[in-house]
Amino acid sequence: MQQNKMPSLNTWVNFLNQVEIPVLKHTARDFNRLDIDDDDLSARKIAHVIKYDPMMTVKVMRYLQKHKCGSQVHEIMEVEQVVMMLGLKNSLDNVPAKPLVDELLGKQHMNALVNFLRLLRRAKQASIYAFDWAVRLNDLHFEEIRIAALLHNIAELLMWCFAPNRMLRIQAIQKKHRNLRSSFVQEKIFGFTLLQLQSELVKKWALPNLLITLIDDQHASQQRVRNVILAINLARHSANGWDDAALPDDYNDIAELLHVQPDEAIAIVNMKSRATK
């Protein structure tokens, strides 16, 4: 939706509610390798392809919410459970692993693709940290925390796909004026913030209330939301290099979350970072 006229927040929400969400190339490749007639095919195998791609994850969750039956009483957040509710064949046939992000942006938006992939890597790394800390905190529903961290910036990922020129303008302004808040620049370019867009979009998609809460920073007083926020912060700051000035504060916050000393928090982060390289 690259237009000279600035579309309203409501226009963007309606557009993103109807548009086919693009997925990663490797997700489409792995999806195409799955054989519905394979006797060994399972919900776990399908979920394994889906759940590390935030675009495909939100795509199947949105589909389930649109087509859920009256017998579905409980909200479902875990990808494997979503696949089981949809059925193996429906998951493969009715939620297509297309279009591809690479094809959508193409060579004319290569800079936007690079930024999309950077944000994607941060989302994946944040999900790894959040999952690890949830396990350490004896959170029995650690997969919910992982998904929340993975989808925390889904609106930003989508806007890199569908508004690449405006996202690049935001980036250029922030590089030139580093003291400006992201929300201020976003409102200047879009007329609204990405946080406002995401808040309205997840409601429009009717995603599980728990997920909506877990990706909403306004609920930061809750331990599980705090886990997600700190994982997002760590992934963002460490992407600038492990000498980033914000990291000492991150380590202190993580130590408080995990009820350990800061030096132990650093060791925990380093161990997980080395394990995922």
Number of C-alpha atoms within 10 A of each C-alpha: 13 11 9 6 6 13 13 12 18 12 11 19 20 14 14 20 15 10 9 14 21 22 24 22 17 13 21 19 12 14 19 12 9 15 12 15 8 8 7 8 13 17 18 15 15 20 20 16 19 26 20 20 22 23 23 23 22 22 20 23 23 20 17 21 16 12 10 13 10 6 6 9 8 7 13 20 21 19 25 19 14 22 24 16 17 21 13 19 13 14 22 18 10 11 18 19 26 17 15 17 21 19 15 16 18 12 11 9 17 13 14 23 21 13 17 21 16 14 20 23 16 24 28 21 26 29 27 22 25 30 25 19 24 23 14 11 16 9 14 9 13 20 18 23 29 29 30 31 32 31 26 26 20 23 21 21 21 18 20 24 22 23 18 22 17 18 19 16 14 19 16 12 15 17 11 9 11 10 8 12 10 16 13 14 19 21 14 12 15 18 14 16 20 20 18 13 18 21 17 17 22 21 13 14 20 15 21 17 13 14 21 17 17 26 27 19 15 11 14 17 9 12 15 23 23 22 28 29 23 21 27 23 16 22 23 21 17 18 15 11 10 12 10 12 12 15 19 13 12 20 22 16 17 25 18 13 17 17 12 12 13 19 12 15 21 17 12 17 18 12 11 14 15 8 8 9 6
